[in-house]
Amino acid sequence: MPQTATSFRAAIPSVDRMLNHPQMAGALSAYGRGAVTDAVRTVLAALRHRMAEDTDAARADADPAAG
């Protein structure tokens, strides 16, 4: 069963989850919580935007009359 765009978006971790991941400790120490939070938010927003665009393109491909 293919995953829907909603299920893919739901799989994107929250900012808080990202910041609390052990692998983020080095970045938090080096750059500070504010800068890392801003960077994580930017990356996650870009990912959500890209997924929305890809979903729209897939819908248009599936239904040429819709585009």
C-alpha positions in Angstrom: 0.0 0.0 0.0 1.6 3.3 -1.0 2.1 6.0 1.6 0.1 9.2 1.2 1.6 12.7 1.4 0.0 13.0 4.8 1.8 9.9 6.1 5.1 11.2 4.7 4.6 14.6 6.4 3.7 12.9 9.7 7.0 11.0 9.5 8.9 14.3 9.6 10.2 14.8 13.1 9.3 17.8 15.2 11.8 20.6 15.9 11.9 19.5 19.5 12.6 15.9 18.6 15.5 17.0 16.3 17.0 19.3 19.0 16.9 16.6 21.6 18.5 13.9 19.4 21.9 13.0 20.8 23.7 13.7 17.5 22.6 17.3 17.7 24.7 17.9 20.9 27.8 19.0 19.0 25.9 21.5 16.9 24.1 22.9 19.9 27.4 23.3 21.7 29.2 24.8 18.8 26.5 27.2 17.5 24.0 27.6 20.3 20.4 26.6 20.7 18.9 29.6 18.9 21.0 29.2 15.7 20.5 25.5 15.6 16.7 25.9 16.2 16.5 28.3 13.3 18.4 26.0 11.0 16.3 23.0 11.9 13.1 25.0 11.4 14.4 26.1 8.0 15.3 22.6 6.9 12.0 21.1 8.0 10.0 23.8 6.4 11.8 23.3 3.1 11.2 19.6 3.3 7.5 20.1 3.9 7.3 22.5 1.1 9.1 20.1 -1.3 6.8 17.3 -0.3 3.8 19.5 -1.0 5.2 20.4 -4.5 5.9 16.8 -5.3 2.4 15.8 -4.2 0.9 18.5 -6.4 3.0 17.3 -9.3 2.0 13.7 -8.7 -1.7 14.6 -8.7 -1.3 16.5 -11.9 0.5 13.6 -13.5 -2.3 11.2 -12.4 -5.1 13.5 -13.6 -4.0 15.5 -16.7 -7.4 17.2 -16.8 -6.8 18.7 -13.3 -3.7 20.7 -14.6 
